[in-house]
């Protein structure tokens, strides 16, 4: 019994290690697809090296107060009705942010459920240590 518990613990630890901060959601096809939680630093490195969509899911007023350069505004409340019109390539790499990280997580889950396949949540602009456009 003791040996079984040790093996079970090792299997669980390895599973946690490999899944990390990946969130699993069911996409339109019914298969599980993951959005990835990344840091502001990782997002900045991706933005500087790849062609990505930076998606701001805050309100128009919040966006006007300051946003990440080249970001696209699509408020969380409009994701289900306007995402496919604004985000036409469901395989494009999309980096999602909001103010604190709550809405970006919700938006990332919604996008995955709508069939988007390459979604990264980097939390809130309050944790963004880099320049913003005002």
N, C-alpha and C positions, 0 to 999 in steps of 0.2 A: 504494500500500500504506500509506504514511504517513497519507494522508487517511482511509482506511478505519479505521485504528487510532484516530485521533482521534475519528471519529464513533462508533465502538464504545465508547470510553471515556466520551463524553458520554452515550450511551444508558444505560450501566451506572450512571453517577453520578446521572442523573435517576431511574432506577428505584429506586435505594437511597434517594434523598431522599424519594420519595413513599411508599415502604413503611415506612420508619423502623423502629420497634420492634414492628410488628405481626407476630404469629405466625400462620401459616396452618395449619389442621388440617382434616381431612375430618370433616364432620358425619354424622349418621345418613343423610341423603339422598344422601351421596356428593359433595356440593358442598363446595367449600372455604369455610370460615368462619374468621374471625380472632378471637382474643382479643387484647386490647390491653394492653400493658405501660405503666403510668402511675406517676407519682411519688406519694409520700405526700401532698404538697401538692395535687396534682390530685385525689387520692381525697378528701381533706378538703373541698375545694371542691364536689365532686359530692355528698358526704354531706350537706353543709349546704344544698344547693339543690335536690336531687331526691329522689324516693322510690326508694330502692335497697335491695338486700339486701347486707349486709356479711357475708361468709362467712369464718369462721375455720376453717382446715383442720388445726389442731394437735390435740394430744391433750387429753383432759378435764383432766388435771393441769396442762398448760401454760395452758389457758384459765382455770382456777381461780386461777392465779398472777397473772393480769392480762390483760384483753382490751379491745378497742375497744367502747365503749358501743353497745348495740343490735345487736351482732354475733350471728350464728347459728353455733353450733358444729356442724361436720360434718367429723370427722376424715378425713384423706386416705384411710385404709384403708376408710372407709365410703361413699365417693363413689359407687362403682358400684352398691352395694346399696340406698342410702338417699336419694340425691339427688332422685329423682323423687317420693318421698314428702314430702320437706321443701321442695324447690324446685319447686313445682307449675307455675309459669309459666315456660316455657322462653324467653320473650321478655323477661322481667324483667331489669333491669340488676343484675348481680351483681359486686360488688367482692370479690376474693379476696385473703386474706393468710395468712401462716404466721409462723414465727419469723424466718427469714432470707431467704426468697424461693424456695427450691428446691421445697418442697412446694406452694406457691401456683402455680408454673408448671406442675407436674405436674397439679394439680387443675384448672387452667384448661383444659389440653389435654383432660383426661378429660371435662369438662363440654361442651366443644365437640363432641367425638366422640359425646356422648349427645344432641346436638341443641339445646343451649342456644346462644342467638344473640347475647347481649349481655354478654360476660364481660370483666372488667377485672382484671388482676393488678397489685396495687400492692406486692408483695414482702413484706418481713418487718416484724414489729412492732418489731424492734430498730432499724429506721430510722424509726419513727413518732415524731415529735417532739411529739405532742399528748397530751392526757390519756388515761389508760386507767382502766378500772374494776378495782379489786382486791377 
